[in-house]
């Protein structure tokens, strides 16, 4: 495969009404700040990457790689397409690896209520899978943050789909009330909050909880960034993480005797931009107006671990590329099942692709549920 033909994991592809108890209360939309979230072509290009992710997820689900009954409801009509086998396998590894880390977070001290905050969540389905009646319902509050245009689109999907409402408990399981902003881009319920917010408004050290309604600074919290912070500059990305580590969940403020709220961060990002594959990956995205601004700053697994350490996750840090996760985290039985779904004879291309994306995770405080989870 020549450098010009190298695929990108995120982009390569092959050829009713609501019954929920929704109420508008005139809540303000923090995502509608002039000049933020709706503006330049770069923002719109980044927003568009969510369509790539949803199409890849649906492709993997329809072929049997993943079980996700909600993927079809959150993929825009007309975009459905079958991805290449290496893309489907990459989506499988990415999803199952992050699911494993999320499960370890929720399983640690299972009697304790917890909180998840997903940055740049887009049409991600994890909240529906976690809160659905088809699986044990964890005691968790789930927050998603994204540009207002993306949160408004997700709310439209929820309003139009009773199954999504049921998963959130809006109908069928207690019928909890939901408040939606007049602009239709913010949603708040007992267990789920959808925040229309440009992450660049979050600043290191700030303790303003009004920006994120419903966030509880005392709860053990997991932050998730799947190809989100990479689109910000290194300083902007550090400010966002610092908003949580040094501000909202600052040390010596929340848990007497322990001194800090237990906090974890999961990152999924591309790495190794300086070889032939990496340069082509960056070039392919640049043609779409997409710049991976932190990529060279955190270009290796060691750099990702150092980043987590420097940003306050001093309880432990680990990282692994997708190739390692496939080899070490997926059982032989599961490998056989996945390999039988479709022919993948491009093993060299798969390894090249998989070695240019990674999952990194770090934690601090009393949470140690990831201790011993194997990385590189």
ZAVOMAR-954235 format. One record per residue (C-alpha): residue in three letters; z, y, x. Coordinates in nm, 3 decimals. Example, Ala and Ser with C-alpha at 12.3 -4.5 7.8 and 13.67 -1.06 7.14 Angstrom:
BEGIN
+-----+---------+---------+---------+
|   r |      zz |      yy |      xx |
+-----+---------+---------+---------+
| ala |   0.780 |  -0.450 |   1.230 |
| ser |   0.714 |  -0.106 |   1.367 |
+-----+---------+---------+---------+
//
This chain:
BEGIN
+-----+---------+---------+---------+
|   r |      zz |      yy |      xx |
+-----+---------+---------+---------+
| unk |   0.000 |   0.000 |   0.000 |
| unk |  -0.103 |   0.331 |   0.152 |
| unk |   0.131 |   0.627 |   0.154 |
| unk |  -0.077 |   0.808 |  -0.108 |
| unk |  -0.032 |   0.515 |  -0.346 |
| unk |   0.344 |   0.488 |  -0.316 |
| unk |   0.500 |   0.494 |  -0.663 |
| unk |   0.804 |   0.693 |  -0.769 |
| unk |   1.083 |   0.515 |  -0.952 |
| unk |   1.117 |   0.785 |  -1.217 |
| unk |   0.754 |   0.863 |  -1.291 |
| unk |   0.521 |   0.569 |  -1.241 |
| unk |   0.394 |   0.407 |  -1.561 |
| unk |   0.136 |   0.151 |  -1.677 |
| unk |  -0.170 |   0.217 |  -1.853 |
| unk |   1.473 |   0.907 |  -4.247 |
| unk |   1.716 |   1.142 |  -4.302 |
| unk |   2.079 |   1.173 |  -4.184 |
| unk |   2.370 |   1.026 |  -4.377 |
| unk |   2.636 |   1.159 |  -4.142 |
| unk |   2.912 |   1.402 |  -4.235 |
| unk |   2.775 |   1.695 |  -4.034 |
| unk |   2.919 |   2.041 |  -4.081 |
| unk |   2.815 |   2.370 |  -3.924 |
| unk |   3.103 |   2.604 |  -3.848 |
| unk |   2.926 |   2.878 |  -3.661 |
| unk |   3.032 |   2.748 |  -3.322 |
| unk |   2.878 |   2.943 |  -3.039 |
| unk |   2.621 |   2.784 |  -2.811 |
| unk |   2.719 |   2.819 |  -2.446 |
| unk |   2.373 |   2.695 |  -2.349 |
| unk |   2.191 |   2.991 |  -2.497 |
| unk |   2.285 |   3.240 |  -2.226 |
| unk |   1.975 |   3.451 |  -2.152 |
| unk |   1.798 |   3.337 |  -1.839 |
| unk |   1.982 |   3.006 |  -1.814 |
| unk |   1.851 |   2.674 |  -1.932 |
| unk |   1.539 |   2.796 |  -2.108 |
| unk |   1.371 |   2.995 |  -1.841 |
| unk |   1.153 |   2.918 |  -1.543 |
| unk |   0.898 |   2.647 |  -1.499 |
| unk |   1.130 |   2.467 |  -1.257 |
| unk |   1.391 |   2.424 |  -1.529 |
| unk |   1.131 |   2.299 |  -1.774 |
| unk |   1.001 |   2.051 |  -1.517 |
| unk |   1.351 |   1.917 |  -1.459 |
| unk |   1.410 |   1.891 |  -1.834 |
| unk |   1.090 |   1.689 |  -1.861 |
| unk |   1.219 |   1.422 |  -1.623 |
| unk |   1.439 |   1.299 |  -1.907 |
| unk |   1.128 |   1.171 |  -2.085 |
| unk |   1.049 |   0.961 |  -1.777 |
| unk |   1.396 |   0.809 |  -1.785 |
| unk |   1.387 |   0.730 |  -2.158 |
| unk |   1.042 |   0.571 |  -2.135 |
| unk |   1.151 |   0.359 |  -1.838 |
| unk |   1.465 |   0.252 |  -2.022 |
| unk |   1.268 |   0.151 |  -2.333 |
| unk |   1.015 |  -0.042 |  -2.123 |
| unk |   1.294 |  -0.240 |  -1.957 |
| unk |   1.460 |  -0.308 |  -2.292 |
| unk |   1.145 |  -0.428 |  -2.467 |
| unk |   1.067 |  -0.668 |  -2.182 |
| unk |   1.418 |  -0.815 |  -2.187 |
| unk |   1.564 |  -0.668 |  -1.868 |
| unk |   1.833 |  -0.481 |  -2.060 |
| unk |   2.002 |  -0.510 |  -2.397 |
| unk |   2.014 |  -0.166 |  -2.554 |
| unk |   1.964 |  -0.137 |  -2.931 |
| unk |   1.964 |   0.244 |  -2.908 |
| unk |   1.684 |   0.301 |  -2.656 |
| unk |   1.407 |   0.307 |  -2.918 |
| unk |   1.582 |   0.579 |  -3.119 |
| unk |   1.608 |   0.816 |  -2.822 |
| unk |   1.254 |   0.787 |  -2.685 |
| unk |   1.017 |   1.051 |  -2.821 |
| unk |   0.744 |   0.904 |  -3.038 |
| unk |   0.411 |   0.858 |  -2.867 |
| unk |   0.554 |   0.827 |  -2.516 |
| unk |   0.629 |   0.456 |  -2.525 |
| unk |   0.451 |   0.273 |  -2.246 |
| unk |   0.504 |  -0.032 |  -2.030 |
| unk |   0.613 |   0.042 |  -1.675 |
| unk |   0.514 |  -0.156 |  -1.369 |
| unk |   0.738 |  -0.453 |  -1.280 |
| unk |   0.898 |  -0.276 |  -0.982 |
| unk |   0.988 |   0.019 |  -1.204 |
| unk |   1.139 |  -0.209 |  -1.468 |
| unk |   1.344 |  -0.387 |  -1.205 |
| unk |   1.460 |  -0.056 |  -1.060 |
| unk |   1.570 |   0.062 |  -1.404 |
| unk |   1.755 |  -0.266 |  -1.454 |
| unk |   1.945 |  -0.240 |  -1.124 |
| unk |   2.028 |   0.127 |  -1.171 |
| unk |   2.160 |   0.074 |  -1.523 |
| unk |   2.360 |  -0.243 |  -1.458 |
| unk |   2.514 |  -0.110 |  -1.136 |
| unk |   2.637 |   0.207 |  -1.304 |
| unk |   2.753 |   0.006 |  -1.607 |
| unk |   2.958 |  -0.211 |  -1.372 |
| unk |   3.131 |   0.090 |  -1.217 |
| unk |   3.194 |   0.246 |  -1.559 |
| unk |   3.342 |  -0.081 |  -1.682 |
| unk |   3.574 |  -0.098 |  -1.380 |
| unk |   3.688 |   0.257 |  -1.452 |
| unk |   3.761 |   0.181 |  -1.817 |
| unk |   3.925 |  -0.155 |  -1.740 |
| unk |   4.173 |  -0.008 |  -1.493 |
| unk |   4.502 |   0.054 |  -1.676 |
| unk |   4.331 |  -0.042 |  -2.005 |
| unk |   4.616 |   0.089 |  -2.219 |
| unk |   4.554 |   0.441 |  -2.091 |
| unk |   4.318 |   0.681 |  -2.266 |
| unk |   4.032 |   0.803 |  -2.045 |
| unk |   3.749 |   1.053 |  -2.038 |
| unk |   3.387 |   1.041 |  -1.920 |
| unk |   3.177 |   1.350 |  -1.845 |
| unk |   2.804 |   1.289 |  -1.797 |
| unk |   2.614 |   1.567 |  -1.619 |
| unk |   2.254 |   1.624 |  -1.727 |
| unk |   2.285 |   1.336 |  -1.972 |
| unk |   1.960 |   1.396 |  -2.163 |
| unk |   1.874 |   1.102 |  -2.389 |
| unk |   2.103 |   0.860 |  -2.206 |
| unk |   2.231 |   0.586 |  -2.437 |
| unk |   2.554 |   0.491 |  -2.258 |
| unk |   2.781 |   0.670 |  -2.505 |
| unk |   2.628 |   0.480 |  -2.798 |
| unk |   2.659 |   0.149 |  -2.617 |
| unk |   3.022 |   0.214 |  -2.526 |
| unk |   3.132 |   0.338 |  -2.867 |
| unk |   2.925 |   0.107 |  -3.086 |
| unk |   3.084 |  -0.149 |  -3.312 |
| unk |   2.883 |  -0.418 |  -3.131 |
| unk |   3.123 |  -0.402 |  -2.837 |
| unk |   3.500 |  -0.351 |  -2.803 |
| unk |   3.565 |   0.017 |  -2.859 |
| unk |   3.742 |   0.167 |  -2.555 |
| unk |   3.994 |   0.448 |  -2.593 |
| unk |   3.768 |   0.705 |  -2.435 |
| unk |   3.646 |   1.056 |  -2.503 |
| unk |   3.283 |   1.100 |  -2.397 |
| unk |   3.127 |   1.433 |  -2.298 |
| unk |   2.762 |   1.504 |  -2.220 |
| unk |   2.633 |   1.827 |  -2.066 |
| unk |   2.270 |   1.938 |  -2.053 |
| unk |   2.033 |   2.227 |  -2.114 |
| unk |   2.044 |   2.346 |  -2.473 |
| unk |   1.686 |   2.233 |  -2.536 |
| unk |   1.785 |   1.877 |  -2.443 |
| unk |   2.111 |   1.872 |  -2.638 |
| unk |   1.933 |   2.009 |  -2.946 |
| unk |   1.674 |   1.731 |  -2.919 |
| unk |   1.948 |   1.468 |  -2.895 |
| unk |   2.126 |   1.607 |  -3.198 |
| unk |   1.802 |   1.583 |  -3.395 |
| unk |   1.776 |   1.215 |  -3.299 |
| unk |   2.135 |   1.159 |  -3.412 |
| unk |   2.084 |   1.340 |  -3.742 |
| unk |   1.774 |   1.135 |  -3.818 |
| unk |   1.919 |   0.794 |  -3.724 |
| unk |   2.206 |   0.633 |  -3.919 |
| unk |   2.246 |   0.369 |  -3.647 |
| unk |   2.326 |   0.635 |  -3.388 |
| unk |   2.572 |   0.794 |  -3.631 |
| unk |   2.735 |   0.458 |  -3.691 |
| unk |   2.777 |   0.399 |  -3.319 |
| unk |   2.957 |   0.732 |  -3.288 |
| unk |   3.180 |   0.657 |  -3.587 |
| unk |   3.023 |   0.929 |  -3.801 |
| unk |   2.948 |   0.676 |  -4.073 |
| unk |   3.078 |   0.326 |  -4.133 |
| unk |   3.388 |   0.325 |  -3.911 |
| unk |   3.635 |   0.587 |  -4.027 |
| unk |   3.369 |   0.847 |  -4.103 |
| unk |   3.500 |   1.106 |  -3.861 |
| unk |   3.378 |   1.460 |  -3.915 |
| unk |   3.134 |   1.622 |  -3.677 |
| unk |   3.087 |   1.992 |  -3.608 |
| unk |   2.744 |   2.117 |  -3.504 |
| unk |   2.677 |   2.473 |  -3.387 |
| unk |   2.457 |   2.704 |  -3.590 |
| unk |   2.194 |   2.680 |  -3.316 |
| unk |   2.195 |   2.302 |  -3.355 |
| unk |   2.258 |   2.242 |  -2.984 |
| unk |   2.633 |   2.168 |  -2.965 |
| unk |   2.812 |   1.873 |  -3.126 |
| unk |   3.184 |   1.801 |  -3.133 |
| unk |   3.376 |   1.508 |  -3.280 |
| unk |   3.698 |   1.323 |  -3.202 |
| unk |   3.541 |   1.098 |  -2.940 |
| unk |   3.207 |   1.259 |  -2.851 |
| unk |   3.115 |   1.608 |  -2.734 |
| unk |   2.764 |   1.732 |  -2.657 |
| unk |   2.771 |   2.057 |  -2.458 |
| unk |   2.465 |   2.285 |  -2.424 |
| unk |   2.539 |   2.430 |  -2.084 |
| unk |   2.353 |   2.518 |  -1.768 |
| unk |   2.558 |   2.350 |  -1.495 |
| unk |   2.496 |   2.647 |  -1.268 |
| unk |   2.746 |   2.845 |  -1.476 |
| unk |   3.028 |   2.619 |  -1.352 |
| unk |   3.207 |   2.758 |  -1.049 |
| unk |   3.443 |   2.601 |  -0.797 |
| unk |   3.808 |   2.661 |  -0.875 |
| unk |   3.753 |   2.784 |  -1.230 |
| unk |   4.001 |   2.653 |  -1.487 |
| unk |   3.815 |   2.781 |  -1.794 |
| unk |   3.831 |   2.500 |  -2.048 |
| unk |   3.653 |   2.712 |  -2.309 |
| unk |   3.323 |   2.622 |  -2.142 |
| unk |   3.381 |   2.256 |  -2.226 |
| unk |   3.542 |   2.220 |  -2.565 |
| unk |   3.753 |   1.909 |  -2.604 |
| unk |   3.795 |   1.829 |  -2.234 |
| unk |   4.152 |   1.719 |  -2.160 |
| unk |   4.251 |   1.810 |  -1.801 |
| unk |   4.533 |   1.553 |  -1.803 |
| unk |   4.321 |   1.242 |  -1.870 |
| unk |   4.185 |   1.012 |  -1.598 |
| unk |   3.822 |   1.123 |  -1.585 |
| unk |   3.492 |   0.984 |  -1.462 |
| unk |   3.201 |   1.215 |  -1.375 |
| unk |   2.849 |   1.070 |  -1.382 |
| unk |   2.540 |   1.232 |  -1.232 |
| unk |   2.220 |   1.026 |  -1.259 |
| unk |   1.953 |   1.227 |  -1.077 |
| unk |   2.109 |   1.553 |  -1.195 |
| unk |   2.285 |   1.734 |  -0.911 |
| unk |   1.992 |   1.657 |  -0.682 |
| unk |   1.789 |   1.925 |  -0.862 |
| unk |   2.041 |   2.197 |  -0.773 |
| unk |   2.076 |   2.361 |  -0.435 |
| unk |   2.349 |   2.210 |  -0.213 |
| unk |   2.574 |   2.510 |  -0.276 |
| unk |   2.518 |   2.497 |  -0.654 |
| unk |   2.586 |   2.122 |  -0.662 |
| unk |   2.907 |   2.172 |  -0.463 |
| unk |   3.015 |   2.447 |  -0.705 |
| unk |   2.966 |   2.215 |  -1.002 |
| unk |   3.173 |   1.936 |  -0.848 |
| unk |   3.432 |   2.192 |  -0.732 |
| unk |   3.466 |   2.319 |  -1.089 |
| unk |   3.610 |   1.980 |  -1.175 |
| unk |   3.791 |   1.880 |  -0.854 |
| unk |   3.943 |   2.217 |  -0.765 |
| unk |   3.954 |   2.387 |  -1.103 |
| unk |   3.966 |   2.197 |  -1.429 |
| unk |   4.126 |   1.890 |  -1.270 |
| unk |   4.286 |   2.077 |  -0.983 |
| unk |   4.559 |   1.924 |  -0.774 |
| unk |   4.929 |   1.970 |  -0.846 |
| unk |   4.866 |   2.089 |  -1.200 |
| unk |   4.848 |   1.800 |  -1.442 |
| unk |   5.049 |   1.490 |  -1.359 |
| unk |   5.407 |   1.545 |  -1.245 |
| unk |   5.501 |   1.301 |  -0.973 |
| unk |   5.141 |   1.214 |  -0.889 |
| unk |   5.010 |   1.563 |  -0.824 |
| unk |   4.652 |   1.514 |  -0.934 |
| unk |   4.452 |   1.386 |  -1.227 |
| unk |   4.278 |   1.057 |  -1.136 |
| unk |   3.912 |   1.146 |  -1.097 |
| unk |   3.599 |   0.950 |  -1.009 |
| unk |   3.235 |   1.044 |  -0.949 |
| unk |   2.924 |   0.824 |  -0.970 |
| unk |   2.598 |   0.955 |  -0.824 |
| unk |   2.250 |   0.807 |  -0.855 |
| unk |   2.006 |   0.985 |  -0.626 |
| unk |   1.702 |   0.936 |  -0.403 |
| unk |   1.758 |   0.911 |  -0.028 |
| unk |   1.563 |   0.874 |   0.300 |
| unk |   1.302 |   1.149 |   0.246 |
| unk |   1.177 |   1.158 |   0.605 |
| unk |   0.978 |   0.834 |   0.636 |
| unk |   0.626 |   0.786 |   0.495 |
| unk |   0.750 |   0.660 |   0.161 |
| unk |   1.008 |   0.938 |   0.127 |
| unk |   0.759 |   1.211 |   0.214 |
| unk |   0.517 |   1.081 |  -0.048 |
| unk |   0.795 |   1.054 |  -0.306 |
| unk |   0.885 |   1.418 |  -0.248 |
| unk |   0.517 |   1.521 |  -0.257 |
| unk |   0.454 |   1.337 |  -0.584 |
| unk |   0.740 |   1.521 |  -0.752 |
| unk |   0.635 |   1.855 |  -0.604 |
| unk |   0.298 |   1.825 |  -0.779 |
| unk |   0.496 |   1.829 |  -1.105 |
| unk |   0.693 |   2.135 |  -1.000 |
| unk |   1.005 |   1.931 |  -0.923 |
| unk |   1.209 |   1.999 |  -0.610 |
| unk |   1.492 |   1.771 |  -0.500 |
| unk |   1.701 |   2.047 |  -0.348 |
| unk |   1.991 |   1.842 |  -0.213 |
| unk |   1.781 |   1.551 |  -0.088 |
| unk |   1.767 |   1.651 |   0.277 |
| unk |   2.132 |   1.756 |   0.274 |
| unk |   2.244 |   1.410 |   0.155 |
| unk |   1.957 |   1.201 |   0.289 |
| unk |   2.147 |   0.888 |   0.389 |
| unk |   2.420 |   0.662 |   0.258 |
| unk |   2.660 |   0.798 |   0.518 |
| unk |   2.578 |   1.155 |   0.412 |
| unk |   2.652 |   1.062 |   0.050 |
| unk |   2.989 |   0.914 |   0.151 |
| unk |   3.069 |   1.222 |   0.361 |
| unk |   2.977 |   1.443 |   0.066 |
| unk |   3.223 |   1.262 |  -0.159 |
| unk |   3.496 |   1.287 |   0.105 |
| unk |   3.438 |   1.659 |   0.160 |
| unk |   3.435 |   1.729 |  -0.213 |
| unk |   3.782 |   1.588 |  -0.265 |
| unk |   3.732 |   1.220 |  -0.344 |
| unk |   3.971 |   1.113 |  -0.072 |
| unk |   4.095 |   0.795 |  -0.237 |
| unk |   3.778 |   0.616 |  -0.124 |
| unk |   3.402 |   0.648 |  -0.105 |
| unk |   3.118 |   0.396 |  -0.106 |
| unk |   2.740 |   0.389 |  -0.141 |
| unk |   2.461 |   0.134 |  -0.160 |
| unk |   2.086 |   0.149 |  -0.202 |
| unk |   1.917 |  -0.025 |  -0.494 |
| unk |   1.784 |  -0.305 |  -0.272 |
| unk |   2.140 |  -0.389 |  -0.162 |
| unk |   2.265 |  -0.373 |  -0.521 |
| unk |   1.994 |  -0.616 |  -0.631 |
| unk |   2.071 |  -0.858 |  -0.349 |
| unk |   2.452 |  -0.842 |  -0.356 |
| unk |   2.557 |  -0.735 |  -0.705 |
| unk |   2.320 |  -0.947 |  -0.914 |
| unk |   2.402 |  -1.316 |  -0.944 |
| unk |   2.147 |  -1.580 |  -0.851 |
| unk |   2.131 |  -1.693 |  -1.213 |
| unk |   2.061 |  -1.340 |  -1.329 |
| unk |   1.803 |  -1.290 |  -1.055 |
| unk |   1.618 |  -1.597 |  -1.182 |
| unk |   1.630 |  -1.466 |  -1.539 |
| unk |   1.497 |  -1.124 |  -1.441 |
| unk |   1.229 |  -1.271 |  -1.213 |
| unk |   1.102 |  -1.480 |  -1.505 |
| unk |   1.041 |  -1.179 |  -1.730 |
| unk |   0.718 |  -1.072 |  -1.559 |
| unk |   0.534 |  -1.139 |  -1.236 |
| unk |   0.643 |  -0.924 |  -0.943 |
| unk |   0.430 |  -1.005 |  -0.641 |
| unk |   0.472 |  -0.666 |  -0.471 |
| unk |   0.791 |  -0.756 |  -0.284 |
| unk |   0.728 |  -0.521 |   0.007 |
| unk |   0.663 |  -0.233 |  -0.232 |
| unk |   0.975 |  -0.322 |  -0.432 |
| unk |   1.193 |  -0.313 |  -0.121 |
| unk |   1.043 |   0.017 |  -0.008 |
| unk |   1.109 |   0.172 |  -0.347 |
| unk |   1.457 |   0.024 |  -0.383 |
| unk |   1.570 |   0.144 |  -0.039 |
| unk |   1.493 |   0.504 |  -0.133 |
| unk |   1.739 |   0.527 |  -0.422 |
| unk |   2.113 |   0.480 |  -0.409 |
| unk |   2.432 |   0.472 |  -0.610 |
| unk |   2.735 |   0.640 |  -0.451 |
| unk |   3.088 |   0.649 |  -0.589 |
| unk |   3.418 |   0.806 |  -0.491 |
| unk |   3.763 |   0.849 |  -0.638 |
| unk |   4.097 |   1.018 |  -0.595 |
| unk |   4.446 |   0.994 |  -0.741 |
| unk |   4.608 |   0.689 |  -0.898 |
| unk |   4.278 |   0.531 |  -0.998 |
| unk |   4.186 |   0.250 |  -0.759 |
| unk |   3.977 |   0.029 |  -0.985 |
| unk |   3.680 |   0.061 |  -0.748 |
| unk |   3.873 |  -0.040 |  -0.440 |
| unk |   3.701 |  -0.340 |  -0.286 |
| unk |   3.374 |  -0.291 |  -0.477 |
| unk |   3.113 |  -0.373 |  -0.216 |
| unk |   2.895 |  -0.102 |  -0.066 |
| unk |   2.698 |  -0.060 |   0.256 |
+-----+---------+---------+---------+
//
